[in-house]
Amino acid sequence: MMEIEFPEKLRFLFEPKRYKVAYGGRGGAKSWGFARALILLGAQNKLRILCAREVQKSIQQSVHQLLNDQIQALGLGQFYEVLQTEIRGINGTQIAFAGLSSYTVESIKSFEGVDICWVEEAQSVSKKSWDILIPTVRKPESEIWVSFNPDLDTDNTYVRFVENAPENAIVVKINYHDNPWFPTVLEAERLHTKATDPKGYDNIWEGSCKAAADGAIYADEIVIAQEKKRVCNVPYDPALKVHVIFDLGWNDSMSIILAQRHLSELRVINYIEDDHKTLDYYSATLKDMKYNWGDLFLPHDGEQKDYKYGKSAEEIMTDLGWDVKIIPRADIEQGIKQARMTFPQVYFDKEGTTRLLQCLKNYKRRINQITGEAGEPLHDEYSHGADCFRYLCVSAERMVNDEWGNGKIKYPKQPIV
């Protein structure tokens, strides 16, 4: 009987569970352990195994080579046939590889009969990909294995499997000190990182989440907001007006911030992001919330008439009963500067603004590939929320709390603590 080395903390991979999740820093032997476990299980029973990641443009980007290395290390070269794009066992076990981002609900149906799906580098997997994959892996007693090094605490994988772990899941954090075979060459790298990159060390080696993405425009401000506990429970206060700030979009995302102002505090209580919805839809959605509504702020293009309706966004929202104010056109860099200055006054509701925080943590500048210099902010999936936040900050001084009918300012007695 062959004696096989295996990390103690990963032995849960041999227990029956729907979800098996391991996350942590570098050197924890997560990928090594997952690959070894799959090869062993596939040798014991006929299994269909899918090894997936968010993007796989070639087989070289998959765990194909890692699995091949484990096959050789375990002396199972006669059992497994390693082909260019798949691996087969003589007992009928099949191991396939896929990039999730290239699949749709229809095209992924070929994986319905999978016994085990291992998603590697899962920190990059989008909500859309998870929403497609999870119901597809539906065979009785099928399992989804997830391994990743955390990036941001707002990433869908971290929120889905760590902060809100599903039922019938085992979730384990594993780091270098849990690896009994941690090599001396990596120990030297670890110590070097600790000495030269103390800010990055906890994420790289201890598996802690970053406060913001590398190069994020508001990285320092996000760190301070979290340290000062300004990402917290921020309840709606009916004594304060709720002001609505729009970043207009159709094919691109429509972003909407709901904020209240108390003295110097700016309280962001909710955030909405969607696309291909009309303004009357958003108006009805907002009014269903039954808040004490204040002004609705639109960017400067809210004054432009839409060829589809013959009216501007300002006219449409005014007709729907909103008190509309237009945010004057301003230089983006000046707006970013104003947002940085306003950040210390802002409180974010942890539940209601998860997506907004994700946008702010990932808001970056375009990098010149030749010079390496940072340029204008990137226009991507995160820029709409960040633009909306910038509009909030430049409009904050115009947000008032007029009491019904008498024009007086009404403030509650206590600030957020």
C-alpha positions as CSV (number, residue, x, y, z in Angstrom):
1,M,0.0,0.0,0.0
2,M,1.4,3.3,-1.1
3,E,1.9,6.0,1.6
4,I,1.0,9.4,0.3
5,E,1.9,12.8,1.7
6,F,-1.0,15.2,2.1
7,P,-1.5,18.5,4.0
8,E,-3.5,17.9,7.2
9,K,-5.6,21.0,6.7
10,L,-6.7,19.9,3.2
11,R,-7.9,16.5,4.2
12,F,-11.5,17.7,4.1
13,L,-11.2,17.3,0.3
14,F,-11.9,13.6,0.8
15,E,-15.1,14.2,2.8
16,P,-18.4,14.5,1.0
17,K,-19.5,18.2,0.8
18,R,-21.2,20.2,-1.9
19,Y,-18.7,23.1,-1.6
20,K,-15.1,22.7,-0.6
21,V,-13.3,26.0,-0.3
22,A,-9.7,26.8,0.6
23,Y,-8.3,30.4,0.5
24,G,-5.2,32.0,1.9
25,G,-1.8,33.4,1.0
26,R,1.1,32.2,-1.1
27,G,2.8,28.9,-0.2
28,G,-0.1,27.2,1.5
29,A,-0.1,24.3,-1.0
30,K,-3.7,24.9,-2.0
31,S,-3.3,24.2,-5.7
32,W,-0.8,21.3,-5.0
33,G,-3.2,19.7,-2.6
34,F,-6.3,20.1,-4.8
35,A,-4.6,18.7,-7.8
36,R,-3.2,15.7,-5.8
37,A,-6.7,15.0,-4.3
38,L,-8.4,15.0,-7.7
39,I,-5.8,12.6,-9.2
40,L,-6.2,10.2,-6.2
41,L,-10.1,10.4,-6.3
42,G,-10.1,9.9,-10.1
43,A,-8.0,6.8,-9.7
44,Q,-10.3,5.3,-7.1
45,N,-13.6,5.9,-9.0
46,K,-14.7,6.8,-12.5
47,L,-15.3,10.6,-12.3
48,R,-16.0,13.5,-14.7
49,I,-13.9,16.4,-13.5
50,L,-13.9,19.9,-14.8
51,C,-11.0,22.3,-14.0
52,A,-12.1,25.8,-14.5
53,R,-11.0,29.4,-14.1
54,E,-12.5,32.7,-15.2
55,V,-10.3,33.2,-18.3
56,Q,-8.5,30.4,-20.2
57,K,-7.2,31.4,-23.6
58,S,-5.0,28.3,-23.9
59,I,-4.3,25.1,-22.1
60,Q,-1.1,26.6,-20.7
61,Q,-3.3,28.9,-18.6
62,S,-5.0,25.9,-16.9
63,V,-3.9,23.5,-14.2
64,H,-3.2,20.8,-16.9
65,Q,0.6,20.9,-16.2
66,L,0.1,20.8,-12.4
67,L,-2.2,17.7,-12.7
68,N,0.4,16.1,-14.9
69,D,3.1,16.8,-12.4
70,Q,1.0,15.2,-9.6
71,I,0.3,12.1,-11.8
72,Q,4.1,11.6,-12.2
73,A,4.8,12.3,-8.6
74,L,2.2,9.7,-7.5
75,G,3.5,7.1,-9.9
76,L,0.2,7.0,-11.8
77,G,1.7,7.6,-15.3
78,Q,0.5,4.1,-16.4
79,F,-3.1,4.8,-15.1
80,Y,-3.6,8.3,-16.7
81,E,-3.2,9.3,-20.3
82,V,-2.3,12.9,-20.5
83,L,-3.5,14.4,-23.8
84,Q,-3.0,17.9,-25.1
85,T,-6.4,19.2,-23.9
86,E,-7.7,16.6,-21.5
87,I,-6.6,13.8,-19.1
88,R,-8.1,10.3,-19.1
89,G,-7.9,7.4,-16.7
90,I,-8.1,3.8,-17.7
91,N,-11.2,3.4,-15.4
92,G,-13.0,6.0,-17.5
93,T,-12.2,9.1,-15.4
94,Q,-12.1,12.2,-17.6
95,I,-10.6,15.6,-16.7
96,A,-11.5,18.6,-18.8
97,F,-10.5,22.3,-18.7
98,A,-12.5,25.5,-19.4
99,G,-12.5,29.2,-19.1
100,L,-15.9,30.3,-17.5
101,S,-16.1,33.8,-19.1
102,S,-16.4,32.3,-22.5
103,Y,-19.6,30.3,-21.6
104,T,-23.3,31.1,-21.7
105,V,-26.2,29.4,-20.0
106,E,-26.7,27.3,-23.1
107,S,-23.1,26.5,-24.0
108,I,-22.2,25.3,-20.5
109,K,-24.8,22.6,-20.5
110,S,-22.3,20.0,-21.6
111,F,-20.9,20.0,-18.1
112,E,-24.2,19.0,-16.4
113,G,-22.8,15.5,-15.7
114,V,-19.7,16.7,-13.9
115,D,-18.9,15.0,-10.6
116,I,-16.4,17.6,-9.4
117,C,-15.7,21.1,-10.7
118,W,-12.5,22.7,-9.4
119,V,-12.4,26.4,-9.8
120,E,-8.8,27.6,-9.4
121,E,-7.7,31.3,-9.0
122,A,-11.3,31.9,-8.1
123,Q,-10.8,35.4,-6.8
124,S,-11.2,36.5,-10.4
125,V,-14.5,34.7,-11.1
126,S,-17.4,37.1,-11.7
127,K,-20.8,36.9,-10.3
128,K,-22.2,36.1,-13.8
129,S,-19.9,33.1,-14.1
130,W,-20.8,31.7,-10.7
131,D,-24.5,32.2,-11.5
132,I,-24.1,30.2,-14.7
133,L,-21.8,27.5,-13.3
134,I,-23.4,26.6,-9.9
135,P,-26.8,25.5,-11.2
136,T,-25.1,23.6,-14.1
137,V,-23.1,21.4,-11.8
138,R,-26.3,19.5,-10.7
139,K,-25.5,15.8,-10.8
140,P,-26.5,14.1,-7.5
141,E,-23.7,14.4,-4.9
142,S,-21.7,16.6,-7.3
143,E,-19.1,18.9,-5.7
144,I,-17.7,22.4,-6.4
145,W,-14.1,22.9,-5.2
146,V,-12.9,26.5,-4.9
147,S,-9.3,27.6,-4.3
148,F,-8.0,31.2,-4.3
149,N,-5.8,33.9,-2.9
150,P,-8.1,36.7,-1.7
151,D,-7.9,40.1,-3.4
152,L,-10.7,42.4,-2.3
153,D,-13.4,41.7,0.3
154,T,-16.0,42.9,-2.1
155,D,-15.0,40.3,-4.8
156,N,-18.0,38.0,-5.5
157,T,-16.1,34.8,-4.7
158,Y,-15.0,36.1,-1.3
159,V,-18.5,37.4,-0.4
160,R,-20.2,34.3,-1.7
161,F,-18.0,31.6,-0.1
162,V,-16.3,33.3,2.9
163,E,-18.5,36.0,4.2
164,N,-21.7,34.2,3.3
165,A,-20.6,30.6,3.2
166,P,-23.4,28.4,1.8
167,E,-24.9,25.4,3.6
168,N,-23.1,22.1,3.1
169,A,-19.8,23.9,2.7
170,I,-16.3,23.5,4.3
171,V,-14.4,26.7,4.2
172,V,-10.7,26.7,5.3
173,K,-8.1,29.4,5.4
174,I,-4.7,27.9,4.7
175,N,-1.3,29.7,4.7
176,Y,2.4,29.0,4.5
177,H,2.6,27.9,8.1
178,D,0.0,25.2,7.4
179,N,2.3,23.7,4.8
180,P,4.7,21.1,6.3
181,W,6.7,21.1,3.1
182,F,7.1,24.9,2.8
183,P,10.4,25.3,0.9
184,T,13.3,27.4,2.1
185,V,13.4,29.3,-1.1
186,L,9.8,30.6,-0.5
187,E,10.7,31.4,3.2
188,A,13.4,33.7,1.9
189,E,10.9,35.4,-0.4
190,R,8.4,35.7,2.4
191,L,10.9,37.4,4.7
192,H,12.0,39.7,1.9
193,T,8.4,40.7,1.2
194,K,7.9,41.4,4.9
195,A,10.9,43.7,5.0
196,T,10.3,45.5,1.7
197,D,6.6,45.5,1.2
198,P,4.9,45.6,4.6
199,K,1.6,46.9,3.1
200,G,1.4,44.0,0.7
201,Y,2.7,41.3,3.0
202,D,-0.6,40.5,4.7
203,N,-2.4,39.9,1.4
204,I,0.4,38.0,-0.3
205,W,1.5,35.7,2.5
206,E,-1.3,35.8,5.2
207,G,-4.3,35.7,2.8
208,S,-5.8,38.9,4.1
209,C,-7.9,41.0,1.7
210,K,-6.6,44.2,0.2
211,A,-8.3,47.4,1.2
212,A,-8.2,48.4,-2.5
213,A,-6.9,47.2,-5.8
214,D,-3.2,47.9,-6.7
215,G,-3.1,51.4,-8.3
216,A,-6.6,52.3,-7.2
217,I,-7.2,56.1,-7.3
218,Y,-8.9,56.1,-3.9
219,A,-6.7,53.4,-2.2
220,D,-5.5,55.5,0.7
221,E,-9.0,56.9,1.3
222,I,-10.6,53.5,1.4
223,V,-7.9,52.2,3.9
224,I,-8.6,55.2,6.2
225,A,-12.4,54.8,5.9
226,Q,-12.1,51.1,7.0
227,E,-9.7,51.9,9.8
228,K,-12.0,54.6,11.1
229,K,-14.9,52.3,10.9
230,R,-16.8,54.5,8.4
231,V,-17.9,51.4,6.5
232,C,-20.6,50.3,9.0
233,N,-24.3,50.1,9.6
234,V,-25.7,53.4,8.4
235,P,-29.5,53.4,9.0
236,Y,-32.0,55.6,7.1
237,D,-32.9,58.6,9.3
238,P,-36.5,59.8,8.5
239,A,-35.6,63.2,10.0
240,L,-33.1,63.8,7.1
241,K,-33.8,64.2,3.4
242,V,-32.6,61.4,1.1
243,H,-30.9,62.9,-1.9
244,V,-30.5,61.0,-5.1
245,I,-27.4,61.3,-7.3
246,F,-27.4,59.8,-10.8
247,D,-24.7,58.8,-13.3
248,L,-26.7,58.3,-16.4
249,G,-26.4,55.2,-18.6
250,W,-28.2,52.8,-20.9
251,N,-25.9,50.3,-22.5
252,D,-23.4,51.3,-19.8
253,S,-24.5,51.1,-16.2
254,M,-26.9,53.5,-14.6
255,S,-25.5,54.3,-11.2
256,I,-27.6,55.8,-8.4
257,I,-26.4,56.9,-4.9
258,L,-28.9,57.6,-2.1
259,A,-27.3,59.9,0.6
260,Q,-28.3,61.8,3.6
261,R,-26.4,64.8,5.1
262,H,-26.1,65.6,8.8
263,L,-23.9,68.6,9.6
264,S,-20.5,67.6,8.2
265,E,-21.4,63.9,7.8
266,L,-22.3,62.5,4.4
267,R,-24.2,59.2,4.8
268,V,-24.4,56.9,1.8
269,I,-27.3,54.6,2.7
270,N,-27.9,52.7,-0.5
271,Y,-26.6,52.2,-4.1
272,I,-28.4,51.0,-7.2
273,E,-26.7,49.9,-10.4
274,D,-28.4,48.5,-13.5
275,D,-28.6,48.9,-17.3
276,H,-31.2,49.0,-20.1
277,K,-33.9,50.4,-17.7
278,T,-35.9,53.6,-18.3
279,L,-36.0,56.6,-16.0
280,D,-39.6,55.9,-15.1
281,Y,-38.5,52.5,-13.9
282,Y,-35.9,54.0,-11.6
283,S,-38.3,56.6,-10.4
284,A,-40.9,54.0,-9.5
285,T,-38.2,51.8,-7.8
286,L,-37.0,54.8,-5.7
287,K,-40.5,55.9,-4.7
288,D,-41.4,52.4,-3.5
289,M,-38.7,52.9,-0.8
290,K,-41.0,55.5,0.9
291,Y,-38.1,57.7,2.0
292,N,-38.2,61.4,2.9
293,W,-37.0,62.6,-0.5
294,G,-34.8,65.6,-1.1
295,D,-33.3,66.7,-4.4
296,L,-32.4,64.6,-7.3
297,F,-29.0,65.4,-8.9
298,L,-28.2,64.8,-12.5
299,P,-24.9,65.2,-14.4
300,H,-24.7,68.0,-17.0
301,D,-25.8,65.7,-19.8
302,G,-29.1,65.4,-18.0
303,E,-30.1,68.6,-19.8
304,Q,-29.6,67.1,-23.2
305,K,-32.7,65.9,-25.0
306,D,-32.9,62.1,-25.7
307,Y,-33.7,61.4,-29.4
308,K,-35.9,58.4,-28.3
309,Y,-38.2,60.5,-26.1
310,G,-37.7,64.0,-27.3
311,K,-37.1,65.1,-23.7
312,S,-34.1,65.5,-21.5
313,A,-33.6,63.4,-18.3
314,E,-34.1,66.6,-16.4
315,E,-37.5,67.1,-18.0
316,I,-38.6,63.4,-17.5
317,M,-37.6,63.3,-13.8
318,T,-39.3,66.7,-13.2
319,D,-42.5,65.4,-14.8
320,L,-42.3,62.4,-12.5
321,G,-42.4,64.7,-9.5
322,W,-38.7,65.1,-8.6
323,D,-36.9,68.3,-7.6
324,V,-34.1,68.1,-10.1
325,K,-30.7,69.9,-9.8
326,I,-28.1,69.8,-12.5
327,I,-24.4,69.2,-11.6
328,P,-22.4,71.6,-13.6
329,R,-19.8,70.2,-16.0
330,A,-16.4,70.1,-14.2
331,D,-12.9,68.8,-14.8
332,I,-12.6,65.2,-13.8
333,E,-9.3,65.7,-12.0
334,Q,-10.8,68.5,-9.9
335,G,-13.7,66.2,-9.1
336,I,-11.4,63.5,-8.0
337,K,-9.6,66.0,-5.8
338,Q,-12.9,67.1,-4.3
339,A,-13.9,63.5,-3.7
340,R,-10.6,62.9,-1.8
341,M,-11.2,65.9,0.3
342,T,-14.8,64.8,1.0
343,F,-13.9,61.1,1.8
344,P,-13.3,61.8,5.5
345,Q,-16.9,62.9,5.9
346,V,-18.5,59.9,4.2
347,Y,-20.0,57.0,6.0
348,F,-20.9,53.9,3.9
349,D,-23.7,51.5,4.8
350,K,-21.9,48.1,4.6
351,E,-24.8,46.2,3.2
352,G,-26.4,48.8,0.9
353,T,-23.2,50.0,-0.7
354,T,-21.2,46.8,-1.4
355,R,-21.2,47.4,-5.1
356,L,-20.3,51.1,-4.8
357,L,-17.3,50.2,-2.5
358,Q,-16.2,47.6,-5.1
359,C,-16.2,50.3,-7.7
360,L,-14.2,52.7,-5.6
361,K,-11.7,50.0,-4.6
362,N,-11.1,49.1,-8.3
363,Y,-11.2,52.6,-9.8
364,K,-7.9,53.0,-11.6
365,R,-6.0,55.1,-14.2
366,R,-5.0,54.0,-17.7
367,I,-1.3,53.1,-17.8
368,N,0.8,54.0,-20.8
369,Q,2.2,50.6,-22.0
370,I,5.4,52.3,-23.3
371,T,6.2,54.9,-20.6
372,G,4.4,53.2,-17.6
373,E,2.9,56.6,-16.7
374,A,-0.6,56.9,-15.3
375,G,-3.1,58.8,-17.4
376,E,-6.8,59.5,-17.3
377,P,-9.2,57.2,-15.3
378,L,-10.2,54.0,-17.0
379,H,-13.7,53.7,-18.4
380,D,-14.7,50.2,-17.3
381,E,-17.3,48.4,-15.2
382,Y,-16.1,50.2,-12.1
383,S,-16.0,53.8,-13.4
384,H,-19.7,54.4,-13.4
385,G,-20.0,53.9,-9.6
386,A,-16.9,56.0,-9.1
387,D,-18.2,58.8,-11.3
388,C,-21.5,58.8,-9.3
389,F,-19.5,59.1,-6.1
390,R,-17.6,62.0,-7.5
391,Y,-20.9,63.7,-8.4
392,L,-22.0,63.1,-4.8
393,C,-19.0,64.8,-3.4
394,V,-19.1,67.9,-5.7
395,S,-22.8,68.3,-4.9
396,A,-22.6,67.7,-1.1
397,E,-22.8,71.4,-0.2
398,R,-26.1,71.8,-2.1
399,M,-27.8,69.1,-0.1
400,V,-30.2,70.5,2.5
401,N,-32.7,69.2,5.0
402,D,-35.6,71.6,4.7
403,E,-38.4,70.6,7.1
404,W,-41.8,70.2,5.5
405,G,-43.5,73.5,4.9
406,N,-41.4,75.9,7.0
407,G,-38.0,76.0,5.2
408,K,-36.1,75.4,8.4
409,I,-33.2,73.0,8.7
410,K,-33.9,70.0,10.9
411,Y,-31.1,67.9,12.3
412,P,-31.2,64.8,14.5
413,K,-29.5,65.1,17.9
414,Q,-26.8,62.5,17.5
415,P,-24.2,61.8,14.7
416,I,-23.2,58.3,13.7
417,V,-20.8,56.8,16.2
